[in-house]
């Protein structure tokens, strides 16, 4: 690939565990294993949810295709 051109292929996704709670999908944190975040999460947010917290609140576990997360 020459400088200034972009490869037009999508990143590969893998099926990952997510949780649905009241129509909102909670995604796994990119670096914190076992932690999930809500949509709109940014690096300054401190709100993370553990599996137990989400299940206790009534969230349903689902598999969803996402980009790979860091493996720690």
mmJSON file of the N, C-alpha and C atoms, coordinates in Angstrom:
{"data_MODEL":{"atom_site":{
"group_PDB":["ATOM","ATOM","ATOM","ATOM","ATOM","ATOM","ATOM","ATOM","ATOM","ATOM","ATOM","ATOM","ATOM","ATOM","ATOM","ATOM","ATOM","ATOM","ATOM","ATOM","ATOM","ATOM","ATOM","ATOM","ATOM","ATOM","ATOM","ATOM","ATOM","ATOM","ATOM","ATOM","ATOM","ATOM","ATOM","ATOM","ATOM","ATOM","ATOM","ATOM","ATOM","ATOM","ATOM","ATOM","ATOM","ATOM","ATOM","ATOM","ATOM","ATOM","ATOM","ATOM","ATOM","ATOM","ATOM","ATOM","ATOM","ATOM","ATOM","ATOM","ATOM","ATOM","ATOM","ATOM","ATOM","ATOM","ATOM","ATOM","ATOM","ATOM","ATOM","ATOM","ATOM","ATOM","ATOM","ATOM","ATOM","ATOM","ATOM","ATOM","ATOM","ATOM","ATOM","ATOM","ATOM","ATOM","ATOM","ATOM","ATOM","ATOM","ATOM","ATOM","ATOM","ATOM","ATOM","ATOM","ATOM","ATOM","ATOM","ATOM","ATOM","ATOM","ATOM","ATOM","ATOM","ATOM","ATOM","ATOM","ATOM","ATOM","ATOM","ATOM","ATOM","ATOM","ATOM","ATOM","ATOM","ATOM","ATOM","ATOM","ATOM","ATOM","ATOM","ATOM","ATOM","ATOM","ATOM","ATOM","ATOM","ATOM","ATOM","ATOM","ATOM","ATOM","ATOM","ATOM","ATOM","ATOM","ATOM","ATOM","ATOM","ATOM","ATOM","ATOM","ATOM","ATOM","ATOM","ATOM","ATOM","ATOM","ATOM","ATOM","ATOM","ATOM","ATOM","ATOM","ATOM","ATOM","ATOM","ATOM","ATOM","ATOM","ATOM","ATOM","ATOM","ATOM","ATOM","ATOM","ATOM","ATOM","ATOM","ATOM","ATOM","ATOM","ATOM","ATOM","ATOM","ATOM","ATOM","ATOM","ATOM","ATOM","ATOM","ATOM","ATOM","ATOM","ATOM","ATOM","ATOM","ATOM","ATOM","ATOM","ATOM","ATOM","ATOM","ATOM","ATOM","ATOM","ATOM","ATOM","ATOM","ATOM","ATOM","ATOM","ATOM","ATOM","ATOM","ATOM","ATOM","ATOM","ATOM","ATOM","ATOM","ATOM","ATOM","ATOM"],
"id":[1,2,3,4,5,6,7,8,9,10,11,12,13,14,15,16,17,18,19,20,21,22,23,24,25,26,27,28,29,30,31,32,33,34,35,36,37,38,39,40,41,42,43,44,45,46,47,48,49,50,51,52,53,54,55,56,57,58,59,60,61,62,63,64,65,66,67,68,69,70,71,72,73,74,75,76,77,78,79,80,81,82,83,84,85,86,87,88,89,90,91,92,93,94,95,96,97,98,99,100,101,102,103,104,105,106,107,108,109,110,111,112,113,114,115,116,117,118,119,120,121,122,123,124,125,126,127,128,129,130,131,132,133,134,135,136,137,138,139,140,141,142,143,144,145,146,147,148,149,150,151,152,153,154,155,156,157,158,159,160,161,162,163,164,165,166,167,168,169,170,171,172,173,174,175,176,177,178,179,180,181,182,183,184,185,186,187,188,189,190,191,192,193,194,195,196,197,198,199,200,201,202,203,204,205,206,207,208,209,210,211,212,213,214,215,216],
"type_symbol":["N","C","C","N","C","C","N","C","C","N","C","C","N","C","C","N","C","C","N","C","C","N","C","C","N","C","C","N","C","C","N","C","C","N","C","C","N","C","C","N","C","C","N","C","C","N","C","C","N","C","C","N","C","C","N","C","C","N","C","C","N","C","C","N","C","C","N","C","C","N","C","C","N","C","C","N","C","C","N","C","C","N","C","C","N","C","C","N","C","C","N","C","C","N","C","C","N","C","C","N","C","C","N","C","C","N","C","C","N","C","C","N","C","C","N","C","C","N","C","C","N","C","C","N","C","C","N","C","C","N","C","C","N","C","C","N","C","C","N","C","C","N","C","C","N","C","C","N","C","C","N","C","C","N","C","C","N","C","C","N","C","C","N","C","C","N","C","C","N","C","C","N","C","C","N","C","C","N","C","C","N","C","C","N","C","C","N","C","C","N","C","C","N","C","C","N","C","C","N","C","C","N","C","C","N","C","C","N","C","C","N","C","C","N","C","C"],
"label_atom_id":["N","CA","C","N","CA","C","N","CA","C","N","CA","C","N","CA","C","N","CA","C","N","CA","C","N","CA","C","N","CA","C","N","CA","C","N","CA","C","N","CA","C","N","CA","C","N","CA","C","N","CA","C","N","CA","C","N","CA","C","N","CA","C","N","CA","C","N","CA","C","N","CA","C","N","CA","C","N","CA","C","N","CA","C","N","CA","C","N","CA","C","N","CA","C","N","CA","C","N","CA","C","N","CA","C","N","CA","C","N","CA","C","N","CA","C","N","CA","C","N","CA","C","N","CA","C","N","CA","C","N","CA","C","N","CA","C","N","CA","C","N","CA","C","N","CA","C","N","CA","C","N","CA","C","N","CA","C","N","CA","C","N","CA","C","N","CA","C","N","CA","C","N","CA","C","N","CA","C","N","CA","C","N","CA","C","N","CA","C","N","CA","C","N","CA","C","N","CA","C","N","CA","C","N","CA","C","N","CA","C","N","CA","C","N","CA","C","N","CA","C","N","CA","C","N","CA","C","N","CA","C","N","CA","C","N","CA","C","N","CA","C","N","CA","C","N","CA","C","N","CA","C"],
"label_alt_id":[null,null,null,null,null,null,null,null,null,null,null,null,null,null,null,null,null,null,null,null,null,null,null,null,null,null,null,null,null,null,null,null,null,null,null,null,null,null,null,null,null,null,null,null,null,null,null,null,null,null,null,null,null,null,null,null,null,null,null,null,null,null,null,null,null,null,null,null,null,null,null,null,null,null,null,null,null,null,null,null,null,null,null,null,null,null,null,null,null,null,null,null,null,null,null,null,null,null,null,null,null,null,null,null,null,null,null,null,null,null,null,null,null,null,null,null,null,null,null,null,null,null,null,null,null,null,null,null,null,null,null,null,null,null,null,null,null,null,null,null,null,null,null,null,null,null,null,null,null,null,null,null,null,null,null,null,null,null,null,null,null,null,null,null,null,null,null,null,null,null,null,null,null,null,null,null,null,null,null,null,null,null,null,null,null,null,null,null,null,null,null,null,null,null,null,null,null,null,null,null,null,null,null,null,null,null,null,null,null,null,null,null,null,null,null,null],
"label_comp_id":["UNK","UNK","UNK","UNK","UNK","UNK","UNK","UNK","UNK","UNK","UNK","UNK","UNK","UNK","UNK","UNK","UNK","UNK","UNK","UNK","UNK","UNK","UNK","UNK","UNK","UNK","UNK","UNK","UNK","UNK","UNK","UNK","UNK","UNK","UNK","UNK","UNK","UNK","UNK","UNK","UNK","UNK","UNK","UNK","UNK","UNK","UNK","UNK","UNK","UNK","UNK","UNK","UNK","UNK","UNK","UNK","UNK","UNK","UNK","UNK","UNK","UNK","UNK","UNK","UNK","UNK","UNK","UNK","UNK","UNK","UNK","UNK","UNK","UNK","UNK","UNK","UNK","UNK","UNK","UNK","UNK","UNK","UNK","UNK","UNK","UNK","UNK","UNK","UNK","UNK","UNK","UNK","UNK","UNK","UNK","UNK","UNK","UNK","UNK","UNK","UNK","UNK","UNK","UNK","UNK","UNK","UNK","UNK","UNK","UNK","UNK","UNK","UNK","UNK","UNK","UNK","UNK","UNK","UNK","UNK","UNK","UNK","UNK","UNK","UNK","UNK","UNK","UNK","UNK","UNK","UNK","UNK","UNK","UNK","UNK","UNK","UNK","UNK","UNK","UNK","UNK","UNK","UNK","UNK","UNK","UNK","UNK","UNK","UNK","UNK","UNK","UNK","UNK","UNK","UNK","UNK","UNK","UNK","UNK","UNK","UNK","UNK","UNK","UNK","UNK","UNK","UNK","UNK","UNK","UNK","UNK","UNK","UNK","UNK","UNK","UNK","UNK","UNK","UNK","UNK","UNK","UNK","UNK","UNK","UNK","UNK","UNK","UNK","UNK","UNK","UNK","UNK","UNK","UNK","UNK","UNK","UNK","UNK","UNK","UNK","UNK","UNK","UNK","UNK","UNK","UNK","UNK","UNK","UNK","UNK","UNK","UNK","UNK","UNK","UNK","UNK"],
"label_asym_id":["A","A","A","A","A","A","A","A","A","A","A","A","A","A","A","A","A","A","A","A","A","A","A","A","A","A","A","A","A","A","A","A","A","A","A","A","A","A","A","A","A","A","A","A","A","A","A","A","A","A","A","A","A","A","A","A","A","A","A","A","A","A","A","A","A","A","A","A","A","A","A","A","A","A","A","A","A","A","A","A","A","A","A","A","A","A","A","A","A","A","A","A","A","A","A","A","A","A","A","A","A","A","A","A","A","A","A","A","A","A","A","A","A","A","A","A","A","A","A","A","A","A","A","A","A","A","A","A","A","A","A","A","A","A","A","A","A","A","A","A","A","A","A","A","A","A","A","A","A","A","A","A","A","A","A","A","A","A","A","A","A","A","A","A","A","A","A","A","A","A","A","A","A","A","A","A","A","A","A","A","A","A","A","A","A","A","A","A","A","A","A","A","A","A","A","A","A","A","A","A","A","A","A","A","A","A","A","A","A","A","A","A","A","A","A","A"],
"label_entity_id":["1","1","1","1","1","1","1","1","1","1","1","1","1","1","1","1","1","1","1","1","1","1","1","1","1","1","1","1","1","1","1","1","1","1","1","1","1","1","1","1","1","1","1","1","1","1","1","1","1","1","1","1","1","1","1","1","1","1","1","1","1","1","1","1","1","1","1","1","1","1","1","1","1","1","1","1","1","1","1","1","1","1","1","1","1","1","1","1","1","1","1","1","1","1","1","1","1","1","1","1","1","1","1","1","1","1","1","1","1","1","1","1","1","1","1","1","1","1","1","1","1","1","1","1","1","1","1","1","1","1","1","1","1","1","1","1","1","1","1","1","1","1","1","1","1","1","1","1","1","1","1","1","1","1","1","1","1","1","1","1","1","1","1","1","1","1","1","1","1","1","1","1","1","1","1","1","1","1","1","1","1","1","1","1","1","1","1","1","1","1","1","1","1","1","1","1","1","1","1","1","1","1","1","1","1","1","1","1","1","1","1","1","1","1","1","1"],
"label_seq_id":[1,1,1,2,2,2,3,3,3,4,4,4,5,5,5,6,6,6,7,7,7,8,8,8,9,9,9,10,10,10,11,11,11,12,12,12,13,13,13,14,14,14,15,15,15,16,16,16,17,17,17,18,18,18,19,19,19,20,20,20,21,21,21,22,22,22,23,23,23,24,24,24,25,25,25,26,26,26,27,27,27,28,28,28,29,29,29,30,30,30,31,31,31,32,32,32,33,33,33,34,34,34,35,35,35,36,36,36,37,37,37,38,38,38,39,39,39,40,40,40,41,41,41,42,42,42,43,43,43,44,44,44,45,45,45,46,46,46,47,47,47,48,48,48,49,49,49,50,50,50,51,51,51,52,52,52,53,53,53,54,54,54,55,55,55,56,56,56,57,57,57,58,58,58,59,59,59,60,60,60,61,61,61,62,62,62,63,63,63,64,64,64,65,65,65,66,66,66,67,67,67,68,68,68,69,69,69,70,70,70,71,71,71,72,72,72],
"pdbx_PDB_ins_code":[null,null,null,null,null,null,null,null,null,null,null,null,null,null,null,null,null,null,null,null,null,null,null,null,null,null,null,null,null,null,null,null,null,null,null,null,null,null,null,null,null,null,null,null,null,null,null,null,null,null,null,null,null,null,null,null,null,null,null,null,null,null,null,null,null,null,null,null,null,null,null,null,null,null,null,null,null,null,null,null,null,null,null,null,null,null,null,null,null,null,null,null,null,null,null,null,null,null,null,null,null,null,null,null,null,null,null,null,null,null,null,null,null,null,null,null,null,null,null,null,null,null,null,null,null,null,null,null,null,null,null,null,null,null,null,null,null,null,null,null,null,null,null,null,null,null,null,null,null,null,null,null,null,null,null,null,null,null,null,null,null,null,null,null,null,null,null,null,null,null,null,null,null,null,null,null,null,null,null,null,null,null,null,null,null,null,null,null,null,null,null,null,null,null,null,null,null,null,null,null,null,null,null,null,null,null,null,null,null,null,null,null,null,null,null,null],
"Cartn_x":[0.849,0.0,0.895,0.659,1.492,1.027,1.917,1.598,0.428,-0.508,-1.643,-2.848,-2.749,-3.925,-4.366,-5.617,-6.187,-6.707,-6.519,-7.071,-8.559,-9.386,-10.826,-11.462,-10.854,-11.431,-11.787,-12.914,-13.323,-12.466,-12.364,-11.684,-12.487,-11.788,-12.478,-13.154,-14.311,-15.032,-15.098,-15.299,-15.479,-16.707,-17.389,-18.568,-18.118,-18.703,-18.327,-19.567,-19.373,-20.479,-20.825,-22.103,-22.646,-23.864,-24.405,-25.612,-26.62,-27.899,-28.986,-29.797,-29.99,-30.776,-31.646,-32.945,-33.915,-33.607,-33.228,-32.964,-31.601,-30.755,-29.412,-28.392,-27.502,-26.476,-25.21,-24.78,-23.55,-22.436,-21.369,-20.259,-19.079,-18.263,-17.072,-16.086,-15.482,-14.465,-13.291,-12.626,-11.522,-10.33,-10.104,-8.921,-9.218,-10.321,-10.639,-11.471,-10.829,-11.476,-12.6,-13.767,-14.903,-15.701,-15.359,-16.077,-16.817,-17.991,-18.825,-19.169,-19.366,-19.667,-20.916,-21.563,-22.764,-22.377,-23.316,-23.016,-22.628,-21.73,-21.285,-20.17,-19.677,-18.576,-17.336,-16.635,-15.366,-14.285,-13.069,-11.952,-12.01,-12.835,-12.935,-14.061,-14.906,-16.012,-15.485,-16.085,-15.652,-16.687,-17.743,-18.809,-18.533,-18.228,-18.05,-19.01,-19.478,-20.385,-19.802,-19.852,-19.416,-20.553,-20.206,-21.198,-22.284,-21.89,-22.854,-23.831,-23.32,-24.183,-25.243,-24.827,-25.766,-26.801,-26.36,-27.289,-28.262,-27.78,-28.645,-29.71,-29.373,-30.315,-31.308,-31.105,-32.033,-31.539,-30.268,-29.714,-29.659,-29.826,-29.784,-28.487,-27.759,-26.497,-26.771,-26.05,-26.159,-24.77,-24.596,-23.359,-23.574,-22.542,-22.648,-21.293,-21.258,-19.971,-19.335,-18.138,-17.416,-15.961,-15.281,-13.839,-13.195,-12.058,-11.348,-10.976,-11.04,-10.626,-9.23,-8.554,-7.217,-7.315,-6.336,-6.331,-5.294,-5.741,-4.861,-4.627],
"Cartn_y":[-1.17,0.0,1.234,2.13,3.321,4.384,5.312,6.378,7.195,7.525,8.343,7.543,6.233,5.442,4.607,4.291,3.521,2.2,1.181,-0.114,-0.064,-0.525,-0.389,-1.694,-2.361,-3.585,-3.359,-3.89,-3.678,-4.48,-3.999,-4.751,-6.003,-7.064,-8.29,-8.161,-8.788,-8.796,-10.216,-10.309,-11.603,-11.501,-12.625,-12.635,-12.479,-11.502,-11.228,-11.077,-11.301,-11.209,-9.75,-9.427,-8.118,-8.34,-7.279,-7.371,-6.337,-6.75,-5.835,-5.566,-4.286,-3.877,-2.698,-2.893,-1.864,-1.295,-2.172,-1.755,-1.123,-1.106,-0.529,-1.659,-1.679,-2.71,-2.234,-3.009,-2.729,-3.559,-2.882,-3.51,-3.752,-4.767,-4.989,-3.831,-3.459,-2.402,-2.888,-1.99,-2.39,-2.963,-2.515,-2.951,-3.594,-3.304,-3.818,-5.088,-6.209,-7.503,-7.641,-8.084,-8.291,-7.042,-5.922,-4.668,-4.3,-3.71,-3.325,-1.852,-1.215,0.212,0.441,1.561,1.925,2.748,2.944,3.773,5.19,5.78,7.132,7.195,6.045,5.999,6.644,7.431,7.979,7.747,8.071,7.757,8.519,9.552,10.318,9.821,8.949,8.404,7.37,7.318,6.355,5.265,5.243,4.275,2.998,1.937,0.603,-0.305,-1.335,-2.268,-3.668,-4.39,-5.773,-6.682,-7.916,-8.895,-9.057,-9.202,-9.424,-8.25,-7.033,-5.848,-5.846,-6.166,-6.15,-7.263,-8.467,-9.592,-9.333,-8.784,-8.474,-7.438,-6.553,-5.528,-6.05,-7.289,-7.884,-7.9,-7.606,-7.605,-9.028,-9.12,-10.402,-10.484,-11.581,-11.771,-12.136,-11.517,-11.801,-11.776,-12.53,-12.446,-11.443,-10.654,-9.588,-9.432,-9.219,-9.063,-7.71,-7.741,-6.517,-6.631,-5.492,-5.516,-6.167,-6.768,-7.438,-6.444,-6.918,-6.112,-6.56,-5.769,-6.128,-7.348,-8.213,-9.356,-9.097,-8.997,-8.69,-9.922],
"Cartn_z":[0.0,0.0,0.0,-0.915,-1.006,-0.012,0.257,1.192,0.663,1.55,1.157,0.694,0.618,0.244,1.429,1.46,2.553,2.029,2.809,2.462,2.806,1.902,2.072,2.539,3.52,4.056,5.523,5.947,7.341,8.321,9.546,10.587,10.904,11.273,11.613,12.964,13.072,14.335,14.878,16.162,16.818,17.709,17.893,18.748,20.203,20.886,22.27,23.132,24.414,25.365,25.611,25.474,25.801,26.684,27.224,28.044,27.569,27.507,27.17,28.427,28.728,29.884,29.467,29.474,29.074,27.688,26.764,25.389,25.161,26.17,26.04,26.084,25.096,25.034,25.754,26.74,27.478,26.871,26.476,25.769,26.692,26.38,27.202,27.045,28.147,28.134,27.279,26.575,25.698,26.461,27.699,28.429,29.772,30.39,31.727,31.602,31.765,31.645,32.668,32.223,33.117,33.419,32.81,33.01,31.738,31.897,30.766,30.877,29.729,29.685,28.846,29.122,28.374,27.143,26.221,25.049,25.471,24.721,25.02,26.039,26.438,27.402,26.783,27.567,27.085,28.144,27.817,28.712,30.027,30.127,31.362,32.269,31.747,32.527,33.518,34.672,35.682,35.904,35.106,35.308,34.524,35.273,34.705,35.461,34.795,35.441,35.336,36.418,36.411,35.965,35.633,35.193,36.248,37.502,38.576,38.7,38.584,38.675,37.581,36.358,35.242,35.362,35.699,35.833,36.982,38.079,39.225,38.867,37.945,37.516,36.479,36.02,35.061,33.628,33.414,32.053,31.497,30.178,29.483,28.683,28.85,28.135,26.682,25.765,24.335,23.707,22.635,21.857,20.737,20.471,19.476,18.792,17.47,16.775,17.063,17.647,17.995,17.591,17.502,17.297,18.506,18.308,19.396,20.477,21.729,22.879,23.269,24.058,24.544,25.445,25.359,26.266,27.349,28.568,29.686,30.522],
"occupancy":[1.0,1.0,1.0,1.0,1.0,1.0,1.0,1.0,1.0,1.0,1.0,1.0,1.0,1.0,1.0,1.0,1.0,1.0,1.0,1.0,1.0,1.0,1.0,1.0,1.0,1.0,1.0,1.0,1.0,1.0,1.0,1.0,1.0,1.0,1.0,1.0,1.0,1.0,1.0,1.0,1.0,1.0,1.0,1.0,1.0,1.0,1.0,1.0,1.0,1.0,1.0,1.0,1.0,1.0,1.0,1.0,1.0,1.0,1.0,1.0,1.0,1.0,1.0,1.0,1.0,1.0,1.0,1.0,1.0,1.0,1.0,1.0,1.0,1.0,1.0,1.0,1.0,1.0,1.0,1.0,1.0,1.0,1.0,1.0,1.0,1.0,1.0,1.0,1.0,1.0,1.0,1.0,1.0,1.0,1.0,1.0,1.0,1.0,1.0,1.0,1.0,1.0,1.0,1.0,1.0,1.0,1.0,1.0,1.0,1.0,1.0,1.0,1.0,1.0,1.0,1.0,1.0,1.0,1.0,1.0,1.0,1.0,1.0,1.0,1.0,1.0,1.0,1.0,1.0,1.0,1.0,1.0,1.0,1.0,1.0,1.0,1.0,1.0,1.0,1.0,1.0,1.0,1.0,1.0,1.0,1.0,1.0,1.0,1.0,1.0,1.0,1.0,1.0,1.0,1.0,1.0,1.0,1.0,1.0,1.0,1.0,1.0,1.0,1.0,1.0,1.0,1.0,1.0,1.0,1.0,1.0,1.0,1.0,1.0,1.0,1.0,1.0,1.0,1.0,1.0,1.0,1.0,1.0,1.0,1.0,1.0,1.0,1.0,1.0,1.0,1.0,1.0,1.0,1.0,1.0,1.0,1.0,1.0,1.0,1.0,1.0,1.0,1.0,1.0,1.0,1.0,1.0,1.0,1.0,1.0,1.0,1.0,1.0,1.0,1.0,1.0],
"B_iso_or_equiv":[0.0,0.0,0.0,0.0,0.0,0.0,0.0,0.0,0.0,0.0,0.0,0.0,0.0,0.0,0.0,0.0,0.0,0.0,0.0,0.0,0.0,0.0,0.0,0.0,0.0,0.0,0.0,0.0,0.0,0.0,0.0,0.0,0.0,0.0,0.0,0.0,0.0,0.0,0.0,0.0,0.0,0.0,0.0,0.0,0.0,0.0,0.0,0.0,0.0,0.0,0.0,0.0,0.0,0.0,0.0,0.0,0.0,0.0,0.0,0.0,0.0,0.0,0.0,0.0,0.0,0.0,0.0,0.0,0.0,0.0,0.0,0.0,0.0,0.0,0.0,0.0,0.0,0.0,0.0,0.0,0.0,0.0,0.0,0.0,0.0,0.0,0.0,0.0,0.0,0.0,0.0,0.0,0.0,0.0,0.0,0.0,0.0,0.0,0.0,0.0,0.0,0.0,0.0,0.0,0.0,0.0,0.0,0.0,0.0,0.0,0.0,0.0,0.0,0.0,0.0,0.0,0.0,0.0,0.0,0.0,0.0,0.0,0.0,0.0,0.0,0.0,0.0,0.0,0.0,0.0,0.0,0.0,0.0,0.0,0.0,0.0,0.0,0.0,0.0,0.0,0.0,0.0,0.0,0.0,0.0,0.0,0.0,0.0,0.0,0.0,0.0,0.0,0.0,0.0,0.0,0.0,0.0,0.0,0.0,0.0,0.0,0.0,0.0,0.0,0.0,0.0,0.0,0.0,0.0,0.0,0.0,0.0,0.0,0.0,0.0,0.0,0.0,0.0,0.0,0.0,0.0,0.0,0.0,0.0,0.0,0.0,0.0,0.0,0.0,0.0,0.0,0.0,0.0,0.0,0.0,0.0,0.0,0.0,0.0,0.0,0.0,0.0,0.0,0.0,0.0,0.0,0.0,0.0,0.0,0.0,0.0,0.0,0.0,0.0,0.0,0.0],
"pdbx_formal_charge":[null,null,null,null,null,null,null,null,null,null,null,null,null,null,null,null,null,null,null,null,null,null,null,null,null,null,null,null,null,null,null,null,null,null,null,null,null,null,null,null,null,null,null,null,null,null,null,null,null,null,null,null,null,null,null,null,null,null,null,null,null,null,null,null,null,null,null,null,null,null,null,null,null,null,null,null,null,null,null,null,null,null,null,null,null,null,null,null,null,null,null,null,null,null,null,null,null,null,null,null,null,null,null,null,null,null,null,null,null,null,null,null,null,null,null,null,null,null,null,null,null,null,null,null,null,null,null,null,null,null,null,null,null,null,null,null,null,null,null,null,null,null,null,null,null,null,null,null,null,null,null,null,null,null,null,null,null,null,null,null,null,null,null,null,null,null,null,null,null,null,null,null,null,null,null,null,null,null,null,null,null,null,null,null,null,null,null,null,null,null,null,null,null,null,null,null,null,null,null,null,null,null,null,null,null,null,null,null,null,null,null,null,null,null,null,null],
"auth_seq_id":[1,1,1,2,2,2,3,3,3,4,4,4,5,5,5,6,6,6,7,7,7,8,8,8,9,9,9,10,10,10,11,11,11,12,12,12,13,13,13,14,14,14,15,15,15,16,16,16,17,17,17,18,18,18,19,19,19,20,20,20,21,21,21,22,22,22,23,23,23,24,24,24,25,25,25,26,26,26,27,27,27,28,28,28,29,29,29,30,30,30,31,31,31,32,32,32,33,33,33,34,34,34,35,35,35,36,36,36,37,37,37,38,38,38,39,39,39,40,40,40,41,41,41,42,42,42,43,43,43,44,44,44,45,45,45,46,46,46,47,47,47,48,48,48,49,49,49,50,50,50,51,51,51,52,52,52,53,53,53,54,54,54,55,55,55,56,56,56,57,57,57,58,58,58,59,59,59,60,60,60,61,61,61,62,62,62,63,63,63,64,64,64,65,65,65,66,66,66,67,67,67,68,68,68,69,69,69,70,70,70,71,71,71,72,72,72],
"auth_comp_id":["UNK","UNK","UNK","UNK","UNK","UNK","UNK","UNK","UNK","UNK","UNK","UNK","UNK","UNK","UNK","UNK","UNK","UNK","UNK","UNK","UNK","UNK","UNK","UNK","UNK","UNK","UNK","UNK","UNK","UNK","UNK","UNK","UNK","UNK","UNK","UNK","UNK","UNK","UNK","UNK","UNK","UNK","UNK","UNK","UNK","UNK","UNK","UNK","UNK","UNK","UNK","UNK","UNK","UNK","UNK","UNK","UNK","UNK","UNK","UNK","UNK","UNK","UNK","UNK","UNK","UNK","UNK","UNK","UNK","UNK","UNK","UNK","UNK","UNK","UNK","UNK","UNK","UNK","UNK","UNK","UNK","UNK","UNK","UNK","UNK","UNK","UNK","UNK","UNK","UNK","UNK","UNK","UNK","UNK","UNK","UNK","UNK","UNK","UNK","UNK","UNK","UNK","UNK","UNK","UNK","UNK","UNK","UNK","UNK","UNK","UNK","UNK","UNK","UNK","UNK","UNK","UNK","UNK","UNK","UNK","UNK","UNK","UNK","UNK","UNK","UNK","UNK","UNK","UNK","UNK","UNK","UNK","UNK","UNK","UNK","UNK","UNK","UNK","UNK","UNK","UNK","UNK","UNK","UNK","UNK","UNK","UNK","UNK","UNK","UNK","UNK","UNK","UNK","UNK","UNK","UNK","UNK","UNK","UNK","UNK","UNK","UNK","UNK","UNK","UNK","UNK","UNK","UNK","UNK","UNK","UNK","UNK","UNK","UNK","UNK","UNK","UNK","UNK","UNK","UNK","UNK","UNK","UNK","UNK","UNK","UNK","UNK","UNK","UNK","UNK","UNK","UNK","UNK","UNK","UNK","UNK","UNK","UNK","UNK","UNK","UNK","UNK","UNK","UNK","UNK","UNK","UNK","UNK","UNK","UNK","UNK","UNK","UNK","UNK","UNK","UNK"],
"auth_asym_id":["A","A","A","A","A","A","A","A","A","A","A","A","A","A","A","A","A","A","A","A","A","A","A","A","A","A","A","A","A","A","A","A","A","A","A","A","A","A","A","A","A","A","A","A","A","A","A","A","A","A","A","A","A","A","A","A","A","A","A","A","A","A","A","A","A","A","A","A","A","A","A","A","A","A","A","A","A","A","A","A","A","A","A","A","A","A","A","A","A","A","A","A","A","A","A","A","A","A","A","A","A","A","A","A","A","A","A","A","A","A","A","A","A","A","A","A","A","A","A","A","A","A","A","A","A","A","A","A","A","A","A","A","A","A","A","A","A","A","A","A","A","A","A","A","A","A","A","A","A","A","A","A","A","A","A","A","A","A","A","A","A","A","A","A","A","A","A","A","A","A","A","A","A","A","A","A","A","A","A","A","A","A","A","A","A","A","A","A","A","A","A","A","A","A","A","A","A","A","A","A","A","A","A","A","A","A","A","A","A","A","A","A","A","A","A","A"],
"auth_atom_id":["N","CA","C","N","CA","C","N","CA","C","N","CA","C","N","CA","C","N","CA","C","N","CA","C","N","CA","C","N","CA","C","N","CA","C","N","CA","C","N","CA","C","N","CA","C","N","CA","C","N","CA","C","N","CA","C","N","CA","C","N","CA","C","N","CA","C","N","CA","C","N","CA","C","N","CA","C","N","CA","C","N","CA","C","N","CA","C","N","CA","C","N","CA","C","N","CA","C","N","CA","C","N","CA","C","N","CA","C","N","CA","C","N","CA","C","N","CA","C","N","CA","C","N","CA","C","N","CA","C","N","CA","C","N","CA","C","N","CA","C","N","CA","C","N","CA","C","N","CA","C","N","CA","C","N","CA","C","N","CA","C","N","CA","C","N","CA","C","N","CA","C","N","CA","C","N","CA","C","N","CA","C","N","CA","C","N","CA","C","N","CA","C","N","CA","C","N","CA","C","N","CA","C","N","CA","C","N","CA","C","N","CA","C","N","CA","C","N","CA","C","N","CA","C","N","CA","C","N","CA","C","N","CA","C","N","CA","C","N","CA","C","N","CA","C","N","CA","C","N","CA","C"],
"pdbx_PDB_model_num":[1,1,1,1,1,1,1,1,1,1,1,1,1,1,1,1,1,1,1,1,1,1,1,1,1,1,1,1,1,1,1,1,1,1,1,1,1,1,1,1,1,1,1,1,1,1,1,1,1,1,1,1,1,1,1,1,1,1,1,1,1,1,1,1,1,1,1,1,1,1,1,1,1,1,1,1,1,1,1,1,1,1,1,1,1,1,1,1,1,1,1,1,1,1,1,1,1,1,1,1,1,1,1,1,1,1,1,1,1,1,1,1,1,1,1,1,1,1,1,1,1,1,1,1,1,1,1,1,1,1,1,1,1,1,1,1,1,1,1,1,1,1,1,1,1,1,1,1,1,1,1,1,1,1,1,1,1,1,1,1,1,1,1,1,1,1,1,1,1,1,1,1,1,1,1,1,1,1,1,1,1,1,1,1,1,1,1,1,1,1,1,1,1,1,1,1,1,1,1,1,1,1,1,1,1,1,1,1,1,1,1,1,1,1,1,1]
}}}
